[in-house]
């Protein structure tokens, strides 16, 4: 029988802000994962290294056993660092299993439930004319759905001028794309009173959905907010396990957005998706990262019945100098058809990583950090 034990493990910090994991079995099968917390790459890298004694020699076929052992074996649970470290290893183990059996991962998780999944891309810009221009460019690239930040730093109770800026930008994007096609990311920047006020004024502009209107610590107030608006609400990029989502899925949200590189990998994100389905909540995986994270997300989209949208970081403002396709030998796997991704056909994650490019880029590395914002009083505000 082919020796499926893990023989080698390597980590690569590469620009613009990614961390790649390479696992190789004794028989030479290579699997890739993307364990990362944006702005905490070195910390997550250390967390993966701490799992090395478990990983080396592990039978790669025992994915669930690895997940349970690594998550629960250290006694202390949870948090983005450990769950992201485990996520990358989990992705790589699934990649190895799919390659060893010659099938995409979704075939091992029950097979296809759909033939396509709608994609959405980011549009940027601070002024209405800028967001309109960016939206037009995204349309030319084949996208039908979009997402944008509502604003930069916002006051605890937003002023009339701040709110008008938000409404003007959304109005301009609606003019270019048509209403109902643009999701609005609050990024947790607004406290409850401001979020409630802005949502009431956005209703007539018909956003596709509103994302993270409250920071994750205020999840207990999401139910109130959902009841106050007819706009679909999405959240979950900063939640890391099915236990974090347990109350959220019954709060009235329309969509959950676990990140397959943060929320324990393919194994745990699948469980989170199933939990959401049992409450009639849709899935829209968060994915502003690299190609491995997107490939892993697509594997879940095509075997989870409640998947609704897939975010992509292609051309996102973070990807200066290096983009989603820089290390992929078969970029056509991410091609759009009528604004949708198609099921990957190749085994495992479905992408071919250009190892030489990864090794060269790792010589550059990165030290990406998110900015620290302060309001007009000098107080810290959410980025």
N, C-alpha and C positions, 0 to 999 in steps of 0.2 A: 504494500500500500504506500502511496506517495506520502512522504514525511511532511506534514502540515504544521509542524512546530515553527514558531517564530525564531529566526536565527539572527536577524539584524534589524536594527532600529536607528533611523536618522531623522533629525529635525532641521528644517531650513527656514530661517527668517528672511523673507524676501519682500521687496517693495511691491505695491505702495504701503501695505500695512498687514501683510499676511504671514501665517506660520503654517508650513506644510510638514506632514509626517509621512515618512516612508517606512513600511514594514516589509520584510522579505522572509519567506518561509525557507526551511531547509531545502525544499525542492525547487526554489527559485521563483516562486510566484510573488509578485510585488503588489502591495495594496497601498493606497494613498488616503490620507485623512487631512482635515484642516482644523486643528485645535487652536482656537484663538479667542481672546477677548480684546477687542479693539482698544489700543492704548496700554495693554497689559501683556504684550506678546512674550516678554522675557519671563514674566511671572508664570504664565501658562506653560511656557517651555520647561521651566523648572518643575512644574507639577507633573508634566508628562515624564520627565526624567525620573521623578520619584516613583513612577510606576514601572520603570525598567526591570526591576527584579521580578515583577509579576509577568511582564510582557515577554521577556526572553525565555524561550522554552515552552511558552504557552501553546496549546493546541488551538490553532486559529479557527477551527470549526466550532469551538465552544464559545460562541459570541455572548450568549445570555449569561453563562457562568462567569465570563470575564467581567461583564457589566456589574453583576451582583457583587463579585469579589472586590472590584476596584472601588465601587461606590460605597459599599457597606463595610468592607474589610478594615478600613482605617478607623472605625468607630464613629468619628465625626462626619456628618453628612453635609451636602448641599453647597450652595454658592456657585457663582459663575466660574471660578478658577478650576475647581475640581471637575465640575460637570462639563466644562469645555475641554479639559484634558481628556476625560473619558470619551467625549464626543468624537474627537479626532481618531482615537484608537478604534472606537466602535465603527466609524466609517471605513477605516482601512481594513478591518476584519471582514466586514460585509463585502468590500471590494475584492478581497482575496477569495472569499467563498463563491461569489458570482463568477469570477474568472476560473476558479477550479472546476466549476460545473458547466461553464460555457453559457451562462444566461445572465441577463440583467437582474439587478437586485429585486426589482418589483415582481419578477416571476417567483422569487422565493418567499414573497410576502402575500401571495394570493393571486398574483397576476393583474393584468390591466383592468381598470374599471372605466377608462375613458380613452379616447384617441388623441386628445389635445387638452392643453391647459392654458387659459389666458395669461399672458405676461403683462406686467406693468413696469415702466421705467421711470426714473427720476427726472424731474425738470427743475432747474435752478433759476436763480436771479432774484434780486431784491425789488426791482421796479416792475410795474405791470408790463411795460414793453419788453423787458428782458424775459419774463416768464412766458409771454406770448411767443417770442422768437424761439425759445428753447422747446416749447411745446410743438411748434411747427417742425423743428428739426427732428424731434422724436417721431412725429407722424411720418416723415419722410423715411425714417429707419424701419418702419413697419409696425410700430406700436399703436395699439388702440386704447390702452388704458395707461394712466399716469399717476404719479404721486409727487407732492411737493410739500415743503415745510410751510406752515401758515405764516411764520414770521421769524425774526431773530429773537433777541431778548425781549420779553414781554413783561409788563408790570403785573404785580399781584392782582390788582383789579385794573384791567387794561383801560387806557384812556380812549376817548372817542376817536382821536387821531390814529392811535394804534389799531383800533378795530376797523376804521375806514381803510387803512392801508391793506389790511387782510382782505376785506371785501373787494377792494379794487383789483388786487392781484388775482383772486378767484374769478371775478367777472371777466377779466381779460383772457384767462385760460379757457373759460367756458366759451368765449367768443371764437377762439381758435379751434377748440376740440369738440364743442357741444356739451351741454350740461350732463352730469351723471357719469362722466368718464374719468374724473380726477379725484383721487383720494387726498386728504389733507392730514399731514402729520403734525400733531401738536408737540410731539417729542417730550411730553411731560413738562413743558415749559410754563404751563398756566395752572394756577391753583383753582380749586373748585368754583369759587364765585365767578372768576373770569371765564373758565371753561363753559359754565352754564350760560353766561351772557353771550359769548361768541357763538355757541351752538344755535341759540335761538335766532340769531341774525343770519346764520349760514343756511338755515333750512330752505329758504326760497331759492338758493343757488344750487341746491340738489347735488352735493358732493357724493361720489361713489361710496365712500365711507370716511370716517374720521378715526385717525390712529392715535393711540396713547394720549387721550385728552387729559389724563391725570398720571402723575408719576406712580410707579408701581407700589410705593408705600401706602398710597391712598386707594388701593383696590377695594377696600370696604365701602367706599363711596361711589363705586361705579354703578351699582344698582340704581341709586338715586338719579345719577346722571342719565342713564339709559332711559329711565322713565320720563325724563324731562324733555326728550327730543325724539323726533321721528328719523333722525339721521342714523344709519347703521354705525355702530362703534366697534372698533377693533383694538386689541391690545395683546401683549404677551411677549414682546421681544426681550424683556428683562425679567422673565420668569424662567425657571430652570428645571422644573420637574413636574410630574403629574400632580404632585401634592400642592405645588404653588398654584396650579390651575383649578384645583378642586372647587373653590368658591367662585372663581371668576366665570366658569362656564355656566353657572346658574344665576349670574347677575343680570342677564339681559343683553350681553354683548352679541354682536352678529358674527364676528370673526375672531379667532385666536391666531397669534403669529409667533409660535415658538421658532427658535433658530436652531437648525440641526447641528450647528457648530457650537452652540452654547447649552442646549437642553439635552445633554446626554446622548447625542448622536441619533442615528436612524432608529435604534431600538426604543429609546425613551420617547422620541418625538412621535413615533407610531402609536405608542400607548396614549400620549397626550391627545393625538388626533381622534383616537377611539373614544376617549373620555368626552371630548367635545361633541362627537357625533351622537352620543347617548343623550345629550342635552339639546340637540338640534342646532348646534353651533358650527359654523364653517371654519375651514382651515385655509390660511394664506401664509405659508412659511416666510419668515423674515430672512433675507439673504442679500446684504449689502457687501458681501465678502468676495472671495476668489472663486475659481472655477470648480474646485472640489466641493465646496459648500453648496454651490448651485446644482451641481450634478447630483449630490446626495438629496437635495430638496426635491428635484424632479423625480427621483426614484419613488419618493413618498407620494408626490402628487398623483402619480399614475396608479397607485394601489390603494389610496384613501378616498373613499366615496365622497367625503365632505370637503375635499380640496376645491377651492374656488378660484384662486389667483396665485401666480408665482412672481415674486419680486426678482429683478435682476439688477446687478451692479454695472452692467455694460455701459460705459460712458459716464458713470457717476462722478461727481465732483471730487471724491476722494482719490480717484485713480490717476493721479498726475504722473505721466511718464510711462506707466505700465498699466495695462488694462486686463480685463477678464480673460482675453484670449492669448496673452503673451506666452503662456507656458503650455498651451493645448495644441496637440498635433492634429486633431480632428475637430476644428472649431465649428464645422457644420452641424454638430450635435446641438448647438445653441441657436441655430437658424430659426427664424419665425415664419410661420405660414398663417396669413390672415390674423396676425397679432398673437399667435399661440405657439407654444413649444410643442414639439412632437415627442413621443416616447423614445428615449435612447435605445439603440438596438444592440450595441456592443456589450460584452459581458461586464459584470461588476458594476461600477459606477457609470460606465459607458463613455468615459473620456480617456484619452491617451496623453499622459503628462510627458512633456519633453524634459527628460531628466537633466540633459546637458544645460538647458536654459535655467532650470531651477538651481543647479549648482553654481552657475555663473552669477545669477541674481543674488544668491545667498552671500556672495562676496561683498555685495553692496549693503544688503540688510536694510533695516529701517529703525527709526525710533519715533514712530507716529504717536502723537498724543492729541486728544481733543482739546480745544481751547477752553480756558476758564473765563467765564463771563461775569460781569458785574453790572448792576443797574446804575441809574443816575445818582443813587445815594451811596454807592460804593459797596452795596451788599451783594453777595454771591447770588447768581441766578442760574437756573438749569440751562445747559447747552442743548 
